[in-house]
Each structure stands twice: as structure tokens, then as C-alpha cells.
């Protein structure tokens, strides 16, 4: 049975053999909050999304499905060269997979693996009236509690939550592109002198 957040029958398989390495690496893969259960199955999606955005001619540095996002949130690290590229990347990612419910685009100076950095970008580089894209009535993911099952679409549509519809949103949390240099300068961070260069070890005896 699979509980996400309802019980749903899943295929049964028989194990005929189990092999083991001499130096195994054990992973925590439990269905509990904030473990890697949701992120691990997203690796193939990350690879496909990276190739898709790059094929569009949009400079992409990295992307990830962060812990705590329930596989519904994707953060992309982009370095756009022209206006419109971030919106294109957001729309492409939003439509790529049913679980891409929230897609956030940030700059290369934002660490996409650090919630503090992502929150900084969201707080200081987003104008909600201009930089947020919402699209209603898209394909919903069966594991999204907010997705609306399409009752009547099939004999088990309501119980399986497939198909379902939902809304999506994309957030442009990037700075203005390089040729808007005057406006872009206002988004530079103020770092303390010596930040990243001073080592505490140099001052300890």
C-alpha cells in the first residue's frame, strides 16, 4: 500500500535474489518528512529538466527539488542573457512534469541548496505583481492534496486521483539581466569586509 496521503493498491513483485556489496552504503529512504525519500526519485527529472532548459538556449547552472518541497517544488539556477528567458524557462518547467507545481528561478550567486539563500532571493528580488506567473487548470499530480480529481473521467478516477487538475506558479527571483546594469547594481549584496577570505584558524593559536 502507498500512503500519500491516502491508501492506494500498488503492484506486487517477487524477489528471487538479493546481492550485496562488500562495502555497502546504506541510505535513509523512509517516507518521513524532510528525508531524501522525495528527492531521490527526482534525479531523472532533474537531468531531463536541465537538458530541456539548456536546449532552449537559456544558460542554466543547476537545479534541484529541495527537501521539504514534497517533490512539488523545483528551484532553477539560471544566468539569463536577455529579458524573457526566465519566463520561458519557468513556463517550460511548469509544463514538463505534473509534480512541478512551484518553480523558482534564481541567480548563480544564490545557493539553491540553502533555504536561507533561496528565501533571500524571494524576499529581495521578487515583485509579486510582476514576477509571479500562475496557470490554472493544468495537470495535477496524484500525490498533491490540493489537486482536484476529475470525477467521471474513469471508473477509478476519484479514488486514484488520476486524472486530476491543479494550478501552478512560477517565481522569477533573478536580478535584472546584465545590460540593465544601473538597475542590476541595486540588487548586489553587501558583504562584510574579508567575507570568504578570513579564516578563523588563522587567528587561533
C-alpha positions in Angstrom: 0.0 0.0 0.0 1.1 3.6 -0.7 0.0 6.3 1.7 0.3 9.8 0.0 -1.9 10.9 1.8 -4.4 8.1 1.0 -4.1 4.3 0.7 -3.8 3.1 -2.9 -3.1 -0.5 -4.1 0.3 -0.9 -5.9 1.7 -3.7 -8.0 3.2 -6.7 -6.2 6.6 -8.1 -7.2 8.5 -11.2 -6.1 12.2 -11.1 -5.1 14.2 -14.0 -6.4 17.7 -12.8 -5.3 19.4 -10.1 -3.3 23.1 -9.2 -3.8 25.2 -7.1 -1.5 28.4 -5.1 -1.9 31.4 -5.8 0.4 31.3 -2.2 1.4 27.6 -1.2 1.2 26.3 2.4 1.5 23.1 2.5 3.4 20.7 5.3 2.6 17.9 6.7 4.7 14.9 6.3 2.4 11.9 6.4 4.7 8.6 8.1 3.9 9.0 10.7 6.7 9.2 14.5 6.5 12.4 16.1 5.3 14.3 12.9 4.4 15.6 12.1 0.9 12.6 10.0 0.0 11.1 12.6 -2.2 14.3 14.0 -3.7 15.9 10.7 -4.7 13.3 9.7 -7.3 13.5 13.2 -8.8 17.1 12.7 -10.1 16.0 11.6 -13.6 13.6 14.6 -13.7 16.5 17.0 -12.8 18.6 15.6 -15.6 15.8 15.9 -18.2 14.8 19.4 -17.0 18.5 20.6 -17.2 18.8 19.3 -20.8 15.4 20.8 -21.7 16.3 24.3 -20.5 19.8 24.2 -22.0 18.3 23.1 -25.3 16.2 26.3 -25.3 19.5 28.3 -25.3 18.9 29.5 -21.8 22.1 29.5 -19.6 21.4 27.1 -16.7 23.8 26.4 -13.9 22.0 23.9 -11.7 18.6 22.9 -10.4 17.2 20.8 -7.6 14.0 19.6 -5.9 14.6 20.8 -2.3 13.9 18.8 0.8 10.6 19.8 2.3 9.1 20.5 -1.1 7.3 17.1 -1.3 8.7 16.8 -4.9 6.3 19.6 -5.8 8.9 22.4 -5.8 11.8 22.9 -8.3 14.5 25.6 -7.9 16.5 26.5 -11.0 19.8 28.5 -11.0 19.8 30.5 -14.2 22.1 33.2 -15.7 19.8 34.8 -18.3 21.3 36.8 -21.1 18.1 38.6 -22.2 14.7 39.5 -20.9 12.1 36.8 -21.4 14.4 33.9 -20.9 13.5 33.4 -17.2 9.8 33.4 -18.1 10.3 30.9 -20.9 12.3 28.6 -18.5 9.6 28.8 -15.8 6.8 28.0 -18.2 8.8 25.1 -19.7 9.5 23.6 -16.3 5.9 24.2 -15.1 4.5 22.2 -18.0 7.2 19.5 -18.0 6.0 17.2 -15.2 2.8 17.0 -13.2 4.7 17.4 -9.9 6.3 20.8 -10.9 3.7 22.8 -9.0 6.1 25.6 -7.8 9.1 26.6 -9.9 11.6 29.2 -8.6 14.3 30.8 -10.7 17.3 32.3 -9.0 20.7 33.7 -10.0 24.1 31.9 -9.8 25.0 33.8 -6.7 22.2 32.1 -4.8 22.9 28.7 -3.3 19.9 26.6 -4.3 20.8 24.0 -1.6 20.5 26.6 1.2 17.0 27.6 2.2 18.3 30.9 3.6 19.7 31.9 0.2 16.5 31.0 -1.6 14.4 32.9 0.9 16.8 35.9 0.5 16.2 35.8 -3.3 12.4 35.5 -2.8 12.3 38.4 -0.3 14.6 40.9 -2.1 14.4 40.1 -5.8 10.7 39.5 -6.4 7.9 42.0 -7.2 4.8 39.8 -6.7 2.7 41.8 -9.1 5.3 41.4 -11.9 7.5 38.4 -11.2 4.9 35.6 -10.3 3.3 33.5 -13.1 0.2 31.5 -12.2 -1.5 29.0 -14.5 -4.8 27.4 -13.6 -6.4 24.1 -14.8 -3.2 22.2 -15.5 -2.5 18.5 -15.0 -2.5 17.7 -11.3 -0.2 15.3 -9.5 -1.9 12.4 -7.8 0.2 13.0 -4.6 -0.7 16.7 -4.4 -3.5 17.0 -1.8 -4.6 20.3 -3.5 -5.1 18.7 -6.9 -8.7 18.2 -7.8 -9.6 14.7 -9.0 -11.6 14.6 -12.2 -14.6 12.6 -11.1 -16.3 10.9 -14.0 -13.2 10.7 -16.2 -13.0 7.0 -15.5 -14.3 4.3 -13.1 -11.4 4.8 -10.6 -10.6 8.5 -11.3 -11.8 9.8 -8.0 -10.2 7.0 -5.8 -6.9 7.0 -7.7 -6.9 10.8 -8.2 -5.9 10.3 -11.8 -6.6 12.3 -13.8 -6.6 15.5 -11.7 -6.3 19.2 -12.3 -4.4 21.8 -10.3 -2.8 25.3 -10.6 0.9 26.0 -10.9 3.1 29.0 -10.1 6.5 30.2 -11.3 8.5 32.8 -9.5 11.3 34.9 -11.1 13.6 35.6 -8.2 16.5 36.7 -10.5 18.2 40.1 -10.8 17.7 42.3 -13.9 19.8 41.0 -16.8 23.3 42.3 -17.3 22.5 45.0 -19.8 20.2 46.7 -17.3 23.4 47.5 -15.3 22.1 50.5 -13.4 19.0 48.7 -12.1 21.0 45.4 -11.6 23.5 47.2 -9.3 20.8 47.8 -6.7 20.5 44.0 -6.2 24.1 43.4 -5.3 24.6 42.0 -1.8 26.5 44.0 0.9 29.2 41.6 2.3 31.4 42.3 5.3 35.0 43.2 4.5 37.0 40.0 4.1 34.0 37.8 3.8 35.0 34.4 2.4 38.7 35.3 2.8 39.2 35.5 6.5 39.8 32.1 8.2 39.1 31.7 11.9 42.0 29.2 12.0 44.5 32.0 11.2 43.6 33.7 14.4 43.6 30.8 16.8 46.7 29.6 18.5 
